[in-house]
Each structure stands twice: as structure tokens, then as C-alpha cells.
Amino acid sequence: MNLKALAKAIDGELTGDGTVEITGAAPLTTAGPAEISFLANPAYAKYVATTRAAAVIVQRGWTGADVPVIRCGDPYAAFRQAMVLLHGFRKAPFRGIDPRASIDPQAVVAQTAAVGPFVTVCAGARVGAGTVLYPGVFVGPDASIGADCTLHPNVVVYDGCTLGDRVTVHANTVVGEDGFGYATVNGVHEKIPQAGRAWIGDDVEIGACCTIDRATIGTTEVGPGSKFSNLVAIGHGSKIGPGNLLVAQVGIAGSTTTGRYCVFGGQAGVAGHLTLGDGVQVGGGGGVTKNIPAGMVVWGMPATAIAEARRQKVMIRQLPKLRDRVAELERLVAQLTEALDAQRNQT
């Protein structure tokens, strides 16, 4: 694809030689003369003047370095379009059902599904059309996998759990394992049967090594369009709303509900039995210990409004100086007290 065609495809305005053939995309610092790059973060603008890229996707109105550019309304979204056109998405290296897979006669696997070696599909399970199961995937009894899903190596979907359509689950993630449910009886932690299930909505992507607990009773839910990074843990009975973004190492304790389009920074944690409204954002490392109303941005431990959290951080950094000032004041007070006592004794 040449630059002219690419610019048209991403609804951009090209300044430069439209006949240059493009073979891929790369960062500004490493792109070659047959690759495009992009500028969405001003911090990287300093690299535009020296890039060897065939063209740089930039914001409309760009007036920086005199290099070939494609001006777009949203450079990052346009770059995403270009990546799809130039590279596409990962495709399964196999088709059909591998003879080394173990599929129970009572399971239903669509003819167009691709099932790799050493996959296990148990009795009563269903696998939808166009779905890809990479080697080592386990689909438990009565579990349901929708159409056009991709389960990467060693993903486990426990019994009775459901994945919607176009769900992607990366390697070693577990859906529907037992929740952390125990009753302490006479000093012994007695396990509570986890009789619920886990449900994953359409168009969800879950990173590697995540865990989504099944509910004790009822359902643990991940709403349509939500995206998880790696090492995310969802407690039993929680309801993750549509379009949520969870960055790596986020933990949501059991029976918590999040609204639509909430965002959780890396290592954020949410205590159990809470409700977070639509559009809530939790900064990285934040610890949520109470309900959060819609639209609020919080941070810190315990998480509070972002402005207050920043003020607290500033105050904490000032504590050493404040300690020294207090110590100096105590010394001066002691001197004054001693002087006053001496004066009283003289009179």
C-alpha cells in the first residue's frame, strides 16, 4: 500500500510523496523509509525532525518539523487504523480440529472452529463458529464459548461458565475458579461451596494470567467491551460494568459493582461489597475502601478525590521539614521556659 492510499484509508491529509510503498509501522526513533510512525504524545515531538519514517501521522494543524506527514483528527485512532491495514491481527497457525484434542462426544464444537493439540472440551460444553482454541485450553463441562473467540494457550474455562462472542483471553488465564469463600467455625476455615458461575460479555479482552472467580451463588460478570491487562483478579460475585479498563495487577474484591467505562490504574485495589459509579477513575496503586459516585477521579490509600490526594502527598513530603521546625520550636520554648523560671526565682 502506498502513502496516498493509506492516507485516504485513515481519512488523513498527506503532505509528501504519495507513491512511497509502505510495508509496516515503527516508533519514530527506529522507523525506516518504508514504514510509517505517529505522534500522539507531545513528549515525543523532539524525534519527528530526525525520524527516517516515510511519514508521520500527526494532529491536524501540525506545524512542526518539515517532514512528510499525514494530518488526522485523532492521530492515535488513525494509527490504529493503519496498523489494522498494514499488519492485521494474529491468525491461528492451524485449522480444523487437531486429532490430539480431546473432545467429549456430548460437546458441541462448530465446524468452523479451530481446535489445537491437547485441548480438552468436556461434556455439555459448546464452542461457537470461528472460535480458536490454542494448545492446552480446557473448556469445562457445560461451559459455553461464543463465536469468533480466541483462547490462547492454557486458558481454563471452568464448568458452567460463559464467554460471549468475540472474546479474547490470553495465555494462562482462568475463568470460573472457586471464589475465596470460607466460614470460620470453631477456629477452622470451612470451605463454602462455590455454586455460582462466571459470565464474560461480548468483545471483552482479558490479558495473561488473570483470574475471574465464579460466584458463591449467582454470577460474577465482566461487561461487554471491557479490557483487562495482565495479572488482574476479579473476586467472586463482582459485576464489572461495560467498557471498563483494568491495567495490570488490579484487584477487585468480591461482590463489588462497577459502572460503565470505569478505569483502574496499575495495582489499584477495590475492597469488597462496594459500588463505583459510571466513569470512575482510580489512579495507579489507589485503594478504594468506600463507594465512589459517578465521574469521580480518585487516588491514594485510602483513595480520595485526586486533588485532595495530591495535596496529601505534598504534605507528606513536607513532613521532614515540619518535624525539624517543630523540634526547633520545642527547643526555643524550652529556652524561654527556662529563662522565665530563672526570672521568677530572682524576684
C-alpha positions in Angstrom: 0.0 0.0 0.0 1.4 3.4 -0.9 1.2 6.5 1.2 -1.6 8.1 -0.8 -3.8 5.1 -0.4 -3.0 4.8 3.3 -3.8 8.5 3.9 -7.1 8.1 2.2 -7.9 5.0 4.2 -7.4 6.7 7.5 -9.1 9.9 6.5 -5.9 11.9 6.6 -4.3 14.7 4.6 -0.9 13.8 3.2 2.0 16.2 2.8 4.7 14.3 1.0 5.3 11.7 -1.8 2.2 9.6 -2.1 3.9 7.0 -4.2 6.1 5.6 -1.5 5.2 2.0 -0.7 4.6 1.3 3.0 5.4 -2.1 4.5 4.8 -1.5 8.2 4.9 0.8 11.2 7.5 1.5 13.8 8.4 4.0 16.5 9.7 7.4 15.5 13.2 6.5 16.6 13.5 3.3 14.7 11.2 3.6 11.7 12.8 3.2 8.2 11.9 4.7 4.8 9.2 2.1 4.1 7.5 2.5 7.5 5.1 5.0 9.0 5.1 6.3 12.5 2.9 8.6 14.6 2.9 11.4 17.1 0.1 11.4 19.7 2.1 12.4 22.8 3.9 15.8 22.7 6.7 14.3 24.7 7.9 12.6 21.5 7.8 15.6 19.2 11.5 16.1 19.5 12.0 12.9 17.5 10.0 14.0 14.5 12.7 16.1 12.9 15.2 13.2 12.8 12.9 10.3 12.1 13.6 8.2 8.9 9.9 7.2 8.6 8.2 7.6 5.3 5.6 9.7 7.0 4.4 10.6 10.5 0.7 10.6 11.4 0.1 13.9 13.3 -2.7 16.1 14.5 -4.4 18.4 12.1 -2.8 21.8 12.2 0.7 20.3 12.8 3.3 23.0 12.1 6.4 21.2 13.4 9.5 19.8 11.5 9.4 19.8 7.8 8.9 16.0 7.2 6.3 14.0 5.3 3.1 13.9 7.5 -0.4 12.6 7.4 -2.6 15.1 9.3 -5.6 13.5 11.1 -8.2 14.5 13.6 -7.1 11.8 16.1 -3.5 10.6 15.4 -3.7 7.6 17.8 -7.0 6.4 16.3 -5.7 6.9 12.8 -2.5 4.9 13.7 -4.7 2.1 15.0 -6.5 2.1 11.6 -3.1 2.0 9.8 -1.9 -0.9 12.0 -5.0 -2.9 11.1 -4.5 -2.3 7.4 -0.7 -3.0 7.4 -0.4 -5.8 10.0 -3.9 -7.1 10.8 -4.4 -9.3 13.8 -2.7 -12.5 14.8 -4.2 -15.5 13.0 -4.2 -19.1 14.2 -1.5 -21.2 12.7 -3.9 -24.2 12.3 -7.3 -25.0 11.1 -9.9 -27.6 12.0 -9.7 -30.0 14.9 -6.4 -31.4 15.8 -6.6 -35.2 16.3 -4.7 -34.8 19.6 -7.5 -32.7 21.1 -9.9 -34.4 23.5 -13.5 -33.5 22.7 -16.3 -35.3 24.6 -19.0 -36.8 22.3 -21.5 -34.7 24.2 -19.8 -31.4 23.5 -20.8 -29.2 20.5 -18.0 -27.7 18.6 -18.8 -25.6 15.5 -17.4 -26.9 12.2 -15.6 -23.7 11.6 -13.9 -23.6 15.0 -10.1 -24.3 15.1 -9.0 -26.6 18.0 -5.3 -27.1 18.6 -3.5 -30.1 20.1 -4.1 -31.1 23.7 -7.2 -29.0 24.0 -9.9 -30.5 26.2 -13.6 -29.8 25.7 -15.8 -31.5 28.2 -19.3 -32.9 28.1 -22.1 -30.4 27.5 -19.6 -27.6 26.5 -20.3 -25.5 23.4 -17.7 -23.8 21.2 -19.0 -21.3 18.7 -18.3 -20.7 15.0 -14.9 -19.3 14.1 -13.6 -19.6 17.6 -9.9 -20.6 18.0 -8.7 -22.7 20.9 -4.9 -22.8 21.2 -3.0 -25.8 22.6 -3.7 -26.7 26.2 -7.0 -24.9 26.5 -9.5 -26.5 28.9 -13.3 -26.0 28.5 -15.1 -27.5 31.4 -18.5 -29.3 31.5 -21.4 -27.2 30.3 -19.2 -24.2 29.6 -20.1 -22.0 26.6 -17.7 -20.2 24.3 -19.3 -17.9 21.8 -18.5 -17.2 18.1 -15.2 -15.7 16.9 -13.4 -16.0 20.3 -9.7 -16.7 20.7 -8.4 -18.6 23.8 -4.7 -18.6 23.9 -2.5 -21.4 25.3 -3.5 -23.0 28.6 -6.6 -20.9 29.2 -9.0 -22.6 31.6 -12.8 -22.0 31.5 -14.4 -23.9 34.4 -17.7 -25.7 34.3 -20.8 -23.8 33.6 -19.1 -20.5 32.7 -20.0 -18.4 29.7 -17.9 -16.4 27.2 -19.8 -14.2 24.7 -18.9 -13.5 21.1 -15.5 -12.1 20.0 -13.9 -12.6 23.4 -10.1 -12.8 23.5 -8.4 -14.5 26.5 -4.6 -14.6 26.7 -2.4 -17.4 28.0 -2.8 -19.0 31.4 -5.9 -17.0 32.4 -8.6 -18.8 34.5 -12.3 -18.1 34.2 -14.6 -19.5 36.9 -12.3 -20.9 39.5 -13.7 -21.1 43.1 -14.1 -17.8 44.8 -12.3 -17.2 48.1 -15.2 -18.2 50.3 -14.8 -19.7 53.8 -16.7 -19.7 57.1 -14.6 -19.9 60.2 -16.2 -22.4 62.5 -14.6 -23.3 65.9 -11.3 -21.9 64.6 -11.4 -23.9 61.3 -11.8 -22.2 57.9 -14.6 -24.3 56.4 -14.9 -24.0 52.6 -18.2 -22.7 51.2 -19.3 -24.5 48.0 -18.9 -22.1 45.1 -22.2 -22.9 43.3 -22.4 -19.8 41.0 -20.7 -19.2 37.7 -18.7 -16.6 35.8 -20.0 -14.7 32.7 -17.9 -12.7 30.2 -19.7 -10.4 27.8 -19.2 -9.8 24.1 -16.0 -8.1 22.8 -14.1 -8.5 26.1 -10.3 -8.9 26.0 -8.5 -10.4 29.1 -4.8 -10.4 29.4 -2.5 -13.2 30.5 -2.5 -14.8 34.0 -5.8 -13.2 35.1 -8.4 -14.8 37.4 -12.1 -14.3 37.4 -13.7 -16.1 40.3 -17.0 -17.8 40.0 -19.7 -16.6 42.3 -20.6 -18.4 45.5 -24.3 -18.0 44.4 -25.4 -16.1 41.3 -22.9 -14.8 38.7 -19.6 -13.0 38.5 -19.9 -10.7 35.5 -17.5 -8.8 33.1 -19.5 -6.4 31.0 -19.3 -6.2 27.2 -16.3 -4.3 25.8 -14.2 -4.4 28.9 -10.5 -4.8 28.6 -8.1 -6.3 31.1 -4.3 -6.2 31.1 -2.3 -9.0 32.8 -2.5 -10.3 36.3 -5.9 -8.9 37.1 -8.0 -10.6 39.8 -11.8 -10.3 40.0 -13.4 -11.6 43.2 -16.5 -13.8 43.4 -19.8 -12.2 42.7 -18.4 -8.9 41.4 -20.1 -7.1 38.5 -17.6 -5.3 36.2 -19.6 -2.8 34.0 -19.4 -2.4 30.2 -16.3 -0.8 28.8 -14.1 -0.9 31.9 -10.3 -0.7 31.5 -8.3 -2.6 34.1 -4.5 -2.2 33.9 -2.0 -4.8 35.2 -2.3 -6.1 38.8 -5.7 -4.6 39.6 -7.7 -6.5 42.2 -11.4 -6.2 42.7 -12.7 -7.9 45.8 -15.9 -9.9 45.9 -19.4 -8.5 45.5 -18.3 -5.1 44.2 -20.1 -3.5 41.3 -18.5 -1.0 38.8 -20.4 1.2 36.4 -19.8 1.9 32.8 -16.4 2.9 31.4 -14.6 2.9 34.7 -10.7 2.9 34.6 -8.3 1.3 37.1 -4.6 2.2 37.0 -2.0 -0.4 37.7 -2.1 -2.1 41.1 -5.3 -0.4 42.1 -7.4 -2.3 44.5 -11.1 -2.2 45.4 -12.5 -3.6 48.7 -15.5 -5.9 48.6 -19.2 -5.0 48.7 -18.7 -1.6 47.2 -20.4 0.3 44.3 -18.4 2.5 41.9 -20.5 4.8 39.6 -20.1 5.3 35.8 -16.9 6.8 34.6 -15.0 6.4 37.9 -11.2 6.5 37.5 -8.8 5.1 40.2 -5.2 6.1 39.9 -2.4 3.5 40.0 -1.9 1.9 43.4 -5.1 3.5 44.7 -7.0 1.6 47.4 -10.8 2.1 47.3 -12.4 1.5 50.6 -15.8 3.1 50.2 -18.5 3.7 47.5 -17.4 6.2 44.8 -20.0 8.3 42.9 -20.1 8.6 39.1 -17.5 10.6 37.4 -15.1 10.9 40.3 -11.3 10.5 39.9 -9.6 9.1 43.0 -6.1 8.1 44.1 -4.1 7.2 47.1 -4.7 4.9 50.1 -7.4 5.2 51.1 -8.5 6.6 47.8 -9.9 10.1 47.8 -10.6 12.8 45.3 -7.5 13.3 43.1 -6.9 17.0 44.2 -7.1 16.1 47.9 -4.8 13.0 47.3 -2.2 15.2 45.7 -2.4 17.8 48.5 -1.9 15.0 51.0 1.2 13.8 49.0 2.6 17.2 49.1 2.1 17.5 52.8 3.7 14.1 53.4 6.8 15.3 51.5 6.9 18.3 53.7 6.8 16.3 57.0 10.6 16.0 57.5 11.0 19.8 57.3 7.9 20.3 59.5 9.4 17.9 62.1 12.6 19.9 62.1 10.6 23.1 62.6 8.7 21.6 65.5 11.9 20.4 67.1 13.4 23.9 66.8 10.2 25.4 68.3 10.3 23.0 71.1 13.9 23.9 71.8 13.1 27.6 71.8 10.1 27.1 74.1 12.3 25.2 76.5 14.8 28.0 76.5 12.1 30.6 77.1 10.6 28.5 79.8 14.0 28.2 81.5 14.6 31.9 81.2 11.2 32.7 82.7 11.7 30.3 85.6 15.1 31.9 86.3 13.5 35.4 86.2 10.8 34.3 88.7 13.4 32.8 91.0 15.3 36.1 91.0 12.2 38.0 92.1 
